[in-house]
Amino acid sequence: MPSLFRLFSLLPLWLLHGVGAVLGWVVFLASGTYRRRFLANARQAGYRFADVRAAVGHAGRMVAELPRLWLRPEPPHCEMIEPERVERPWAQGRGIVFLTPHLGCFELSVQAAAHRWHAQFGPITILYRPARQAWLARLMETARNRPGVQAVPTNLSGVRQMIKALRRGEAVGLLPDQVPPEGQGLWSPFFGRDAYTMTLAARLVQQTGAIVVIARCERRSWGRGYTMHFEELPLPLSDSLETAVLQLNQAMEQTIRRSPSQYLWGYARYKQPRAEQAASAASTGGQVAP
């Protein structure tokens, strides 16, 4: 598998996306569980299959492009739309909490931002959980430890490092629609259905005064690279944690609706949280993201 991964990293992006699109449809047709979840999640958001069928291929593209993103030193071409929305908070000396849902090439969001801005504004800190398979853990370590990206462990120590980074006026990156372990989130509506939602993003903003910037990295057709869009929250986050979490869920919904054909509708967003590290996080009022 490592050799295959390295081989795929050398292929052009258009070919990787072509192979990935086929892979996406193979998995969709072969796995009844995945297919039912995909359709149910899209229906929950008000979409027919015809509206989001392209997302089947994009799920496969996400997998196929990983070797290119993880093993090549330079990120692929990514045009940034309205980068001033990122640069303005930094110019004010404020930290940034980058939020990226499971949409488009979310793996590239941190890489591209770090590649452009780390020399001027410092690294982007992310939480990192090593894979169980040794070969995959080594590959992921290579991907995470690149210039401008500071990977920290998924525990209280990692969260403290994120807080320190924000107070230094740096940035952190999170997937806010990822289901956190039990005791480290709140049940909050997401497309009209309660979903267990991390509180870490809201807590980081409330504790540091950082600015939320939503990054949406869309794939261009035929492997012609990517386009990154940046959005700001329409209103400041509430001081109420429950309300702030709801605000972020609503912001994620709006972002997904701008590009529903590239969202991972097959992700188990409404699953029950797993029991993990809940007691230690709750005892300090902290949050550990998965």
N, C-alpha and C positions, 0 to 999 in steps of 0.2 A: 504493500500500500504506500509506504513512503516514496518508493521509486515512481509509482504511478502519479502521485501528487506532484513530484518534481517535474515529471514529463508534462503534465497538464499546465504547470506554471509557465512553460515555454511557448505554449500555443497562443496564437493571436486571439484577441478578445472576441472577435466576430465568430470564430470557430467555437470557443468556449460557450458563448451564449447560444449558438445553434445546438450544440450537444446538450446543453442544459435544458433547453426548451423541450427537447425530446424526452429527456429524463423526467422532467416535471409531469408530462402527460402519462408516461409509463407508471409512475408512482400513483398518480391520481386514479388511473383505471384499475390498477392492481390492488390497491388498498381500500377496502370498503370503509374502514374506520376513518381514515384520513379524508376520503371523499365526503362522507356524511358530515364530518366536522367542518370541512371547507364550506359546504353548501349551507349548513345551519348557521355558521357565523356570518356569512354574507347575507343570508336572509334576515338575520337579526338586525343587520345594519340597513335593511331595506333594499338590497340588491338582488336582482335575478341572476341566474347563472350567466345569461347572455351578457350582462353588464360587466362581469368580472372574470370571464373565461380566460382572458389573457393572463390573469394572475397565476393560472396553473403553470404556464411556461416560465413565468418570472420566478416562481419558487425553485424550479430546476436551475435557472440561470444563477440564482443566488448560490447554490451549491457548487456549480461548475466554475464560477469565478473565484472561489476561495483560494485555490492554489496560486493564481496570479496575484491576488491581494496579499497573501501571507508570505510568499517566498521571494517576490521581486522587491528590490530595495526602493524603487520609486513607484508611487501610486499612479494609476492610469490617468489620462486626461480628464479633468473635472472642472467644468466652467462654474463659477460661483456668481449667483445672482444677488445683488444688493449686499455685498460684503460689508458695507458700512454699518449694517445692523449688528455686526459682530464687533467691528472696530470701535464703535461709539462707546459702549460700556467700558472697554479696556482703556480708552483715552481718558475716561473719568476715574480710572483707578479701581473699578469694580470687577469682581469675579463674574464668571459666566457659567451657568449650568446648561450645557448642551443636552437637549432631549431629542431622541430620535426613535420613533416607533419602528416596529418590524415592517418597514416600508422601503421598497427599492433596495439599493445597495447600502444598507445601514453600516456595514463593516467599513466602507470607504469613508463614511462621514468623519470619523475621528482622524483617519489617516490623512485625508485631504486638508482638513483644518490645521492639523499639526504641521504638515509639510509647508503650508503657507505662512503660518503665524508664530511657530514656536520660537524662532530666533528673536523675535521682537517682544513677544508677550509670555514666553515660558511654555512649559509642557502642558499637555492636557492629561489629566489624571483619570484613569478608569479602573473599575473593579475587575479582577481577573481570578477565575477559578480554573485551575489546571484540569485537563481532561484525565479520565481514568486510564485510558490506553497510553502506554509509554510513548509510542511513536507519535501519536496525535498531540500529546502534551509537549513534546519537543518542538513540533511544528508550530503549535500555538505560541510557545514561548518566543520563537523567532519572530512571529507576527506581532506580538504585543511589545516586545522590547526593540523598538525602532526609534530613531531620533524624533523627539517631540512628543512621545507618548510615555507616560509614567503609569505602569500597571501596579496596582496595590491589591493585597489579598482581600477576599470577601469576608471580612470580619470587622470587629470594632476598631482594630488598629487601622485598617484600610479606610474606614469612614472618617476617623480622626485626621488621617492624611489628606482626605478630600477637603475637610473643613479648613485645614491649614492652607491648602492650595488656594481656596477661594478667598481667604482672608489676605493672602499675598497678592490678590488681584489676578490670579490665574484662572484656568477653566477646568471643569470636570465634564465627563460624558456619561450618560445613562440611557438605558432602554426602559422608559417608564411604563410600557405596557407588558413588561415581563412579570410573571407571577412570582412574588417573593415567598419565602418560607413562612409558615404559620407563626403568627405573633408579630410579624414585621410589616403588616399592611393593614388596610381597611377595606371593607366591602363598600364599593362605590359604583354607581351606574356607569356603564360603558356601552354605548349604543342601545340604551334602554334596558339593559339587564345587569344586575349586580355582578361585579367582577372583583376578585381580591386584588387590590392595587397597592403598590409600594408607597410608603410614606417618605422614603429617603429624599426624593427630589424636593418635595415641599419643605422638609425639615432643613435641608441644606440652605435653601433660599431664606427661610425664616431666621436661621441662626447666623447667617453671614451677610445678609443684604445683597446677595448676588442677583444678577439678572438672568432670566430664563430666555434662551434662544432655541427655537425649534428648528432642527436641521432636517431637510428632506432631500435625499440624494436619489434622483431618478436615473434609470438607465435610458440611454438613447438607443434608437433602433440600429440594427446591423452592427453592433459592437463599436459604435462611433464615440464611445466614452460616456460621460455622465454629466448631469447638471445638478448643482446643489442650490437649494432654495433655503433662505433663512427667514424665519417669522418671529415676531415678538408676541407676547401675550397681550390681548386687548385691554386687560386691567391688571393691576398689581395683585399678587397672591394675597389671599385673606390671611389674617392672623389665626383664624380657626383652622386647625389641621384638617378636619373633615371637609370643610369648604374648599380649602386649597387643593386637596386631592381631587375633588370633583372638578375644580377648574382645570386641572391638568388633564384629566380624562376627557373633558369637553374639547380642550385644545388638540388632543391627539385625534379625536373624532374628526375635527375640522381638517386637520392635516391629511388624514387618510382619505377623506372625501375628495381632496384635490387630486389624488392619484390612486383610486381604488383598484385599478388593474395591476398595481405593483405591491399591494399589501399581502402579507402572509395570512390569508384567510384560514389556512389549515392549522395555524398555531392554536394550541389549547388554552385560549385566553380565559375561559370560564372554569378551569379546573380547580379542584380543591387544593389549597396550599399544602406543601409538605411540612412536616414537623422537623425543624432544623434550627438550632441555635436560638430558638425563640426566647428562652428564659434570659440568656445573657444580654440580648438586645433590649428586651423589655425593661430590664432592671436599670438601664441607663437612659432609657428614652431614645435609644439609637435605632438605627435601621441598617440591616445588612442586605444588600441586593443580591439576587442570585447571579 
